[in-house]
């Protein structure tokens, strides 16, 4: 009986460091700064925008890529508008 309780407790543990599986490349981990930074740099958006997208659409890489493509043109448009405004003042 004691062995059964101990085995059940081990199966319920949240994170078993000895159990190693393959990396899940189809997801972006919001809690891992290097994953967020890589995704942001790859898609030309900020890390904050990447985290906001993960909150909005989830951590599925394909969905995030599609959402990032929608964010990026809007960012370019705003930058062009800001540059034109700056030229008009000078």
Secondary structure as the mmCIF struct_conf table of DSSP 4:
data_model
#
loop_
_struct_conf.conf_type_id
_struct_conf.id
_struct_conf.beg_label_comp_id
_struct_conf.beg_label_asym_id
_struct_conf.beg_label_seq_id
_struct_conf.end_label_comp_id
_struct_conf.end_label_asym_id
_struct_conf.end_label_seq_id
HELX_RH_AL_P HELX_RH_AL_P1 UNK A 2 UNK A 12
BEND BEND1 UNK A 14 UNK A 14
TURN_TY1_P TURN_TY1_P1 UNK A 17 UNK A 18
TURN_TY1_P TURN_TY1_P2 UNK A 25 UNK A 26
STRN STRN1 UNK A 27 UNK A 27
TURN_TY1_P TURN_TY1_P3 UNK A 30 UNK A 31
HELX_RH_AL_P HELX_RH_AL_P2 UNK A 33 UNK A 43
TURN_TY1_P TURN_TY1_P4 UNK A 44 UNK A 44
HELX_RH_AL_P HELX_RH_AL_P3 UNK A 47 UNK A 57
BEND BEND2 UNK A 59 UNK A 59
STRN STRN2 UNK A 60 UNK A 60
HELX_RH_AL_P HELX_RH_AL_P4 UNK A 61 UNK A 89
#
